[in-house]
Amino acid sequence: MICRKPVGSSEGERKLKMNTEVKGRLLGGVILVIGAVLILAGIYGVWSLNTISAVGYLLLGLCVLANGWERMMPVKYSPIFLDPGEPDVQSAIARARSELDRFRDGVKYSQKEASARFCLPTADGHNEHIWGAVHKIAGNSALVSVPIEPGKPPSLADPRSEISLDELEDWMLVDSYGQTEGGYTLVAMARKYLRYKGYIPRGLRLQLAKFVDVDINAL
């Protein structure tokens, strides 16, 4: 998906776009209230010894509460396509590559979870810019696992690939507390969200808040 900047975008339009997530969270709040009412109805059913209706209301109320909470406090977001030719992306890739020694040392000497972003040809002849888990680095190459979505046939060339570190576009090192080093292309994604949608999704903000190399307030 390629997002294009609207022609004549004004500050008012940006604020209107920023309300997209706010509206979803408000809807989640309404759904939470409905779920709470259903839970109360279930509790009343227990008190009035109407067991069947009580169980039904309680189960439905719990499902509605879960749905409302997911909408009100979203942790997932839809990634925006990042063109490697975009200035922010180029800067992110350049910084990641300039700090490869730091990533190499992290993979070799620390217990941190390592991942890398790279371009991989697919079986149908296209290129995918994806993140994969890094298992080891030997010389100027990294052995990575390519993620494949459950329930879908593998479209990528090989679930495990050896890539040259010269082709690496980004990297991350994550400790047991979630503190993250690297991840500069995600910062570029956050900036692109701001440019085209007027806000950074809550899920991405939460992710960036654990980045030790990024000040999210400076975006």
VEXLUMTI-935643 format. One record per residue (C-alpha): x, y, z; residue number from 1; residue in three letters. Coordinates in nm, 4 decimals, decimal comma. Example, Ala and Ser with C-alpha at 12.3 -4.5 7.8 and 13.67 -1.06 7.14 Angstrom:
REM residues 2
rec x: 1,2300 y: -0,4500 z: 0,7800 num: 1 residuo: ALA;
rec x: 1,3670 y: -0,1060 z: 0,7140 num: 2 residuo: SER;
END
This chain:
REM residues 219
rec x: 0,0000 y: 0,0000 z: 0,0000 num: 1 residuo: MET;
rec x: 0,1408 y: 0,3388 z: -0,1036 num: 2 residuo: ILE;
rec x: 0,0080 y: 0,6423 z: 0,0760 num: 3 residuo: CYS;
rec x: 0,0135 y: 0,9727 z: -0,1076 num: 4 residuo: ARG;
rec x: 0,0030 y: 1,3128 z: 0,0569 num: 5 residuo: LYS;
rec x: -0,3296 y: 1,4905 z: -0,0061 num: 6 residuo: PRO;
rec x: -0,3000 y: 1,8012 z: -0,2191 num: 7 residuo: VAL;
rec x: -0,3656 y: 2,1193 z: -0,0224 num: 8 residuo: GLY;
rec x: -0,3591 y: 1,9443 z: 0,3131 num: 9 residuo: SER;
rec x: -0,4290 y: 2,1966 z: 0,5888 num: 10 residuo: SER;
rec x: -0,3719 y: 2,1895 z: 0,9630 num: 11 residuo: GLU;
rec x: -0,7458 y: 2,1464 z: 1,0112 num: 12 residuo: GLY;
rec x: -0,7447 y: 1,8418 z: 0,7871 num: 13 residuo: GLU;
rec x: -0,4502 y: 1,6990 z: 0,9815 num: 14 residuo: ARG;
rec x: -0,6420 y: 1,7381 z: 1,3087 num: 15 residuo: LYS;
rec x: -0,9458 y: 1,5749 z: 1,1509 num: 16 residuo: LEU;
rec x: -0,7311 y: 1,2800 z: 1,0451 num: 17 residuo: LYS;
rec x: -0,5794 y: 1,2632 z: 1,3912 num: 18 residuo: MET;
rec x: -0,9296 y: 1,2005 z: 1,5258 num: 19 residuo: ASN;
rec x: -0,9486 y: 0,8688 z: 1,3379 num: 20 residuo: THR;
rec x: -0,7838 y: 0,6788 z: 1,6215 num: 21 residuo: GLU;
rec x: -0,9597 y: 0,8931 z: 1,8818 num: 22 residuo: VAL;
rec x: -1,2966 y: 0,7980 z: 1,7331 num: 23 residuo: LYS;
rec x: -1,2033 y: 0,4315 z: 1,7520 num: 24 residuo: GLY;
rec x: -1,1071 y: 0,4685 z: 2,1156 num: 25 residuo: ARG;
rec x: -1,4299 y: 0,6535 z: 2,1956 num: 26 residuo: LEU;
rec x: -1,6242 y: 0,3724 z: 2,0296 num: 27 residuo: LEU;
rec x: -1,4274 y: 0,1300 z: 2,2450 num: 28 residuo: GLY;
rec x: -1,5356 y: 0,3249 z: 2,5537 num: 29 residuo: GLY;
rec x: -1,9007 y: 0,2977 z: 2,4513 num: 30 residuo: VAL;
rec x: -1,8608 y: -0,0760 z: 2,3952 num: 31 residuo: ILE;
rec x: -1,6993 y: -0,1082 z: 2,7382 num: 32 residuo: LEU;
rec x: -2,0042 y: 0,0544 z: 2,8964 num: 33 residuo: VAL;
rec x: -2,2332 y: -0,1880 z: 2,7117 num: 34 residuo: ILE;
rec x: -2,0195 y: -0,4783 z: 2,8303 num: 35 residuo: GLY;
rec x: -2,0370 y: -0,3538 z: 3,1874 num: 36 residuo: ALA;
rec x: -2,4172 y: -0,3328 z: 3,1645 num: 37 residuo: VAL;
rec x: -2,4301 y: -0,6933 z: 3,0377 num: 38 residuo: LEU;
rec x: -2,2065 y: -0,8055 z: 3,3254 num: 39 residuo: ILE;
rec x: -2,4370 y: -0,6329 z: 3,5733 num: 40 residuo: LEU;
rec x: -2,7336 y: -0,8036 z: 3,4094 num: 41 residuo: ALA;
rec x: -2,5555 y: -1,1355 z: 3,4533 num: 42 residuo: GLY;
rec x: -2,4856 y: -1,0641 z: 3,8189 num: 43 residuo: ILE;
rec x: -2,8519 y: -0,9756 z: 3,8674 num: 44 residuo: TYR;
rec x: -2,9431 y: -1,3047 z: 3,7008 num: 45 residuo: GLY;
rec x: -2,7291 y: -1,4919 z: 3,9515 num: 46 residuo: VAL;
rec x: -2,8950 y: -1,3037 z: 4,2355 num: 47 residuo: TRP;
rec x: -3,2412 y: -1,3841 z: 4,0977 num: 48 residuo: SER;
rec x: -3,1416 y: -1,7495 z: 4,0446 num: 49 residuo: LEU;
rec x: -3,1979 y: -1,7265 z: 3,6672 num: 50 residuo: ASN;
rec x: -2,8845 y: -1,9297 z: 3,5981 num: 51 residuo: THR;
rec x: -2,9169 y: -1,9754 z: 3,2209 num: 52 residuo: ILE;
rec x: -2,9696 y: -1,6078 z: 3,1437 num: 53 residuo: SER;
rec x: -2,7027 y: -1,5113 z: 3,3986 num: 54 residuo: ALA;
rec x: -2,4386 y: -1,7267 z: 3,2295 num: 55 residuo: VAL;
rec x: -2,5390 y: -1,5922 z: 2,8888 num: 56 residuo: GLY;
rec x: -2,5183 y: -1,2292 z: 3,0014 num: 57 residuo: TYR;
rec x: -2,1859 y: -1,2850 z: 3,1773 num: 58 residuo: LEU;
rec x: -2,0232 y: -1,4554 z: 2,8788 num: 59 residuo: LEU;
rec x: -2,1581 y: -1,1975 z: 2,6348 num: 60 residuo: LEU;
rec x: -2,0538 y: -0,9164 z: 2,8661 num: 61 residuo: GLY;
rec x: -1,6981 y: -1,0501 z: 2,8891 num: 62 residuo: LEU;
rec x: -1,6734 y: -1,0776 z: 2,5098 num: 63 residuo: CYS;
rec x: -1,8044 y: -0,7243 z: 2,4643 num: 64 residuo: VAL;
rec x: -1,5660 y: -0,5913 z: 2,7300 num: 65 residuo: LEU;
rec x: -1,2710 y: -0,7560 z: 2,5557 num: 66 residuo: ALA;
rec x: -1,3746 y: -0,6041 z: 2,2224 num: 67 residuo: ASN;
rec x: -1,4205 y: -0,2610 z: 2,3772 num: 68 residuo: GLY;
rec x: -1,0836 y: -0,2748 z: 2,5543 num: 69 residuo: TRP;
rec x: -0,9075 y: -0,3736 z: 2,2306 num: 70 residuo: GLU;
rec x: -1,0631 y: -0,0744 z: 2,0528 num: 71 residuo: ARG;
rec x: -1,0039 y: 0,1675 z: 2,3375 num: 72 residuo: MET;
rec x: -0,6426 y: 0,0642 z: 2,4047 num: 73 residuo: MET;
rec x: -0,5146 y: -0,0570 z: 2,0648 num: 74 residuo: PRO;
rec x: -0,1709 y: -0,2161 z: 2,0508 num: 75 residuo: VAL;
rec x: -0,1819 y: -0,3235 z: 1,6854 num: 76 residuo: LYS;
rec x: -0,1406 y: -0,0954 z: 1,3861 num: 77 residuo: TYR;
rec x: -0,1227 y: -0,1271 z: 1,0090 num: 78 residuo: SER;
rec x: 0,2317 y: -0,0666 z: 0,8820 num: 79 residuo: PRO;
rec x: 0,2719 y: 0,1946 z: 0,6092 num: 80 residuo: ILE;
rec x: 0,4760 y: 0,0941 z: 0,3066 num: 81 residuo: PHE;
rec x: 0,8228 y: 0,2470 z: 0,3237 num: 82 residuo: LEU;
rec x: 0,9882 y: 0,3179 z: -0,0085 num: 83 residuo: ASP;
rec x: 1,3670 y: 0,2765 z: 0,0254 num: 84 residuo: PRO;
rec x: 1,4022 y: 0,5907 z: -0,1875 num: 85 residuo: GLY;
rec x: 1,2284 y: 0,8164 z: 0,0659 num: 86 residuo: GLU;
rec x: 1,4691 y: 1,0570 z: 0,2440 num: 87 residuo: PRO;
rec x: 1,3659 y: 0,9481 z: 0,5955 num: 88 residuo: ASP;
rec x: 1,4058 y: 0,5825 z: 0,5012 num: 89 residuo: VAL;
rec x: 1,7436 y: 0,6450 z: 0,3399 num: 90 residuo: GLN;
rec x: 1,8623 y: 0,8236 z: 0,6535 num: 91 residuo: SER;
rec x: 1,7354 y: 0,5373 z: 0,8711 num: 92 residuo: ALA;
rec x: 1,9109 y: 0,2765 z: 0,6572 num: 93 residuo: ILE;
rec x: 2,2327 y: 0,4793 z: 0,6545 num: 94 residuo: ALA;
rec x: 2,2321 y: 0,5101 z: 1,0349 num: 95 residuo: ARG;
rec x: 2,1568 y: 0,1391 z: 1,0827 num: 96 residuo: ALA;
rec x: 2,4434 y: 0,0429 z: 0,8527 num: 97 residuo: ARG;
rec x: 2,6808 y: 0,2877 z: 1,0211 num: 98 residuo: SER;
rec x: 2,6163 y: 0,1090 z: 1,3531 num: 99 residuo: GLU;
rec x: 2,6561 y: -0,2487 z: 1,2291 num: 100 residuo: LEU;
rec x: 2,9432 y: -0,3151 z: 1,4702 num: 101 residuo: ASP;
rec x: 2,7066 y: -0,2428 z: 1,7575 num: 102 residuo: ARG;
rec x: 2,4537 y: -0,4890 z: 1,6165 num: 103 residuo: PHE;
rec x: 2,7222 y: -0,7499 z: 1,5496 num: 104 residuo: ARG;
rec x: 2,8452 y: -0,7261 z: 1,9098 num: 105 residuo: ASP;
rec x: 2,4891 y: -0,7466 z: 2,0400 num: 106 residuo: GLY;
rec x: 2,4214 y: -1,0680 z: 1,8480 num: 107 residuo: VAL;
rec x: 2,7524 y: -1,2222 z: 1,9493 num: 108 residuo: LYS;
rec x: 2,7890 y: -1,1236 z: 2,3131 num: 109 residuo: TYR;
rec x: 2,4432 y: -1,0427 z: 2,4543 num: 110 residuo: SER;
rec x: 2,1282 y: -1,2398 z: 2,5228 num: 111 residuo: GLN;
rec x: 1,9137 y: -0,9819 z: 2,3477 num: 112 residuo: LYS;
rec x: 1,6623 y: -1,0826 z: 2,0821 num: 113 residuo: GLU;
rec x: 1,8048 y: -0,9797 z: 1,7459 num: 114 residuo: ALA;
rec x: 1,6146 y: -0,9009 z: 1,4272 num: 115 residuo: SER;
rec x: 1,6938 y: -0,7367 z: 1,0965 num: 116 residuo: ALA;
rec x: 1,5052 y: -0,5721 z: 0,8117 num: 117 residuo: ARG;
rec x: 1,6118 y: -0,6680 z: 0,4631 num: 118 residuo: PHE;
rec x: 1,4885 y: -0,7111 z: 0,1068 num: 119 residuo: CYS;
rec x: 1,4110 y: -1,0683 z: 0,0024 num: 120 residuo: LEU;
rec x: 1,2907 y: -1,1940 z: -0,3379 num: 121 residuo: PRO;
rec x: 0,9652 y: -1,3903 z: -0,3235 num: 122 residuo: THR;
rec x: 0,8759 y: -1,7016 z: -0,5204 num: 123 residuo: ALA;
rec x: 0,6525 y: -1,4938 z: -0,7492 num: 124 residuo: ASP;
rec x: 0,9370 y: -1,2606 z: -0,8468 num: 125 residuo: GLY;
rec x: 0,8579 y: -0,9645 z: -0,6216 num: 126 residuo: HIS;
rec x: 1,0657 y: -0,8119 z: -0,3446 num: 127 residuo: ASN;
rec x: 0,9587 y: -0,8024 z: 0,0190 num: 128 residuo: GLU;
rec x: 1,1080 y: -0,5594 z: 0,2698 num: 129 residuo: HIS;
rec x: 1,0599 y: -0,7604 z: 0,5872 num: 130 residuo: ILE;
rec x: 1,1838 y: -0,8192 z: 0,9398 num: 131 residuo: TRP;
rec x: 1,3325 y: -1,1530 z: 1,0329 num: 132 residuo: GLY;
rec x: 1,4927 y: -1,3076 z: 1,3415 num: 133 residuo: ALA;
rec x: 1,8715 y: -1,3146 z: 1,3344 num: 134 residuo: VAL;
rec x: 2,0232 y: -1,6410 z: 1,4598 num: 135 residuo: HIS;
rec x: 2,3914 y: -1,5720 z: 1,4100 num: 136 residuo: LYS;
rec x: 2,6415 y: -1,3574 z: 1,2266 num: 137 residuo: ILE;
rec x: 2,9429 y: -1,5105 z: 1,0609 num: 138 residuo: ALA;
rec x: 3,1837 y: -1,2856 z: 0,8769 num: 139 residuo: GLY;
rec x: 2,9766 y: -1,0426 z: 0,6726 num: 140 residuo: ASN;
rec x: 2,6638 y: -1,2608 z: 0,6616 num: 141 residuo: SER;
rec x: 2,3677 y: -1,3158 z: 0,8926 num: 142 residuo: ALA;
rec x: 2,1459 y: -1,6227 z: 0,9155 num: 143 residuo: LEU;
rec x: 1,7854 y: -1,5085 z: 0,9454 num: 144 residuo: VAL;
rec x: 1,4417 y: -1,6681 z: 0,9734 num: 145 residuo: SER;
rec x: 1,1733 y: -1,5328 z: 0,7441 num: 146 residuo: VAL;
rec x: 0,8310 y: -1,4970 z: 0,9127 num: 147 residuo: PRO;
rec x: 0,5416 y: -1,6683 z: 0,7344 num: 148 residuo: ILE;
rec x: 0,1827 y: -1,5923 z: 0,8345 num: 149 residuo: GLU;
rec x: -0,0024 y: -1,8903 z: 0,9863 num: 150 residuo: PRO;
rec x: -0,2561 y: -2,0505 z: 0,7564 num: 151 residuo: GLY;
rec x: -0,1047 y: -1,9053 z: 0,4402 num: 152 residuo: LYS;
rec x: 0,1167 y: -2,0877 z: 0,1926 num: 153 residuo: PRO;
rec x: 0,4782 y: -1,9690 z: 0,2081 num: 154 residuo: PRO;
rec x: 0,5308 y: -1,7131 z: -0,0673 num: 155 residuo: SER;
rec x: 0,8878 y: -1,6295 z: 0,0211 num: 156 residuo: LEU;
rec x: 1,1825 y: -1,8011 z: -0,1387 num: 157 residuo: ALA;
rec x: 1,3120 y: -1,9739 z: 0,1755 num: 158 residuo: ASP;
rec x: 1,2009 y: -1,9656 z: 0,5416 num: 159 residuo: PRO;
rec x: 1,5683 y: -1,9341 z: 0,6355 num: 160 residuo: ARG;
rec x: 1,8099 y: -1,7218 z: 0,4396 num: 161 residuo: SER;
rec x: 2,1645 y: -1,6003 z: 0,4620 num: 162 residuo: GLU;
rec x: 2,1919 y: -1,2305 z: 0,3870 num: 163 residuo: ILE;
rec x: 2,4884 y: -1,0013 z: 0,3491 num: 164 residuo: SER;
rec x: 2,5157 y: -0,7364 z: 0,6156 num: 165 residuo: LEU;
rec x: 2,5742 y: -0,4901 z: 0,3320 num: 166 residuo: ASP;
rec x: 2,2114 y: -0,5527 z: 0,2250 num: 167 residuo: GLU;
rec x: 2,0695 y: -0,5041 z: 0,5730 num: 168 residuo: LEU;
rec x: 1,8252 y: -0,2103 z: 0,5945 num: 169 residuo: GLU;
rec x: 1,7730 y: -0,1962 z: 0,9707 num: 170 residuo: ASP;
rec x: 1,8255 y: -0,3960 z: 1,2885 num: 171 residuo: TRP;
rec x: 1,6938 y: -0,4241 z: 1,6435 num: 172 residuo: MET;
rec x: 1,8243 y: -0,5647 z: 1,9698 num: 173 residuo: LEU;
rec x: 1,5561 y: -0,6184 z: 2,2352 num: 174 residuo: VAL;
rec x: 1,6328 y: -0,7094 z: 2,5968 num: 175 residuo: ASP;
rec x: 1,4110 y: -0,8980 z: 2,8396 num: 176 residuo: SER;
rec x: 1,2453 y: -0,5717 z: 2,9484 num: 177 residuo: TYR;
rec x: 1,1557 y: -0,4714 z: 2,5944 num: 178 residuo: GLY;
rec x: 1,4203 y: -0,1981 z: 2,5775 num: 179 residuo: GLN;
rec x: 1,5133 y: -0,1734 z: 2,2105 num: 180 residuo: THR;
rec x: 1,8270 y: -0,0607 z: 2,0303 num: 181 residuo: GLU;
rec x: 1,8099 y: 0,0332 z: 1,6610 num: 182 residuo: GLY;
rec x: 1,4789 y: 0,0171 z: 1,4734 num: 183 residuo: GLY;
rec x: 1,5402 y: 0,3397 z: 1,2829 num: 184 residuo: TYR;
rec x: 1,3036 y: 0,2545 z: 0,9947 num: 185 residuo: THR;
rec x: 1,0186 y: 0,2374 z: 1,2472 num: 186 residuo: LEU;
rec x: 1,0976 y: 0,5973 z: 1,3348 num: 187 residuo: VAL;
rec x: 1,0710 y: 0,6759 z: 0,9627 num: 188 residuo: ALA;
rec x: 0,7341 y: 0,5002 z: 0,9626 num: 189 residuo: MET;
rec x: 0,6164 y: 0,7117 z: 1,2564 num: 190 residuo: ALA;
rec x: 0,7143 y: 1,0289 z: 1,0718 num: 191 residuo: ARG;
rec x: 0,5317 y: 0,9089 z: 0,7614 num: 192 residuo: LYS;
rec x: 0,2212 y: 0,8423 z: 0,9711 num: 193 residuo: TYR;
rec x: 0,2415 y: 1,1996 z: 1,0959 num: 194 residuo: LEU;
rec x: 0,2769 y: 1,3373 z: 0,7434 num: 195 residuo: ARG;
rec x: -0,0044 y: 1,1403 z: 0,5829 num: 196 residuo: TYR;
rec x: -0,2460 y: 1,0645 z: 0,8667 num: 197 residuo: LYS;
rec x: -0,1685 y: 1,3354 z: 1,1198 num: 198 residuo: GLY;
rec x: -0,1011 y: 1,0998 z: 1,4127 num: 199 residuo: TYR;
rec x: 0,1135 y: 0,8082 z: 1,5294 num: 200 residuo: ILE;
rec x: -0,0911 y: 0,4972 z: 1,6179 num: 201 residuo: PRO;
rec x: -0,0923 y: 0,4091 z: 1,9863 num: 202 residuo: ARG;
rec x: 0,0642 y: 0,0692 z: 1,9166 num: 203 residuo: GLY;
rec x: 0,3566 y: 0,2283 z: 1,7344 num: 204 residuo: LEU;
rec x: 0,3949 y: 0,4929 z: 2,0060 num: 205 residuo: ARG;
rec x: 0,4132 y: 0,2204 z: 2,2715 num: 206 residuo: LEU;
rec x: 0,6772 y: 0,0410 z: 2,0665 num: 207 residuo: GLN;
rec x: 0,8852 y: 0,3542 z: 2,0137 num: 208 residuo: LEU;
rec x: 0,8620 y: 0,4445 z: 2,3832 num: 209 residuo: ALA;
rec x: 1,0966 y: 0,1518 z: 2,4533 num: 210 residuo: LYS;
rec x: 1,3534 y: 0,2604 z: 2,1926 num: 211 residuo: PHE;
rec x: 1,6699 y: 0,3737 z: 2,3690 num: 212 residuo: VAL;
rec x: 1,7966 y: 0,5635 z: 2,0618 num: 213 residuo: ASP;
rec x: 1,4770 y: 0,7592 z: 1,9952 num: 214 residuo: VAL;
rec x: 1,3035 y: 1,0507 z: 2,1651 num: 215 residuo: ASP;
rec x: 0,9423 y: 1,0047 z: 2,0574 num: 216 residuo: ILE;
rec x: 0,8581 y: 1,3581 z: 2,1722 num: 217 residuo: ASN;
rec x: 1,1015 y: 1,4956 z: 1,9149 num: 218 residuo: ALA;
rec x: 0,9232 y: 1,3397 z: 1,6159 num: 219 residuo: LEU;
END
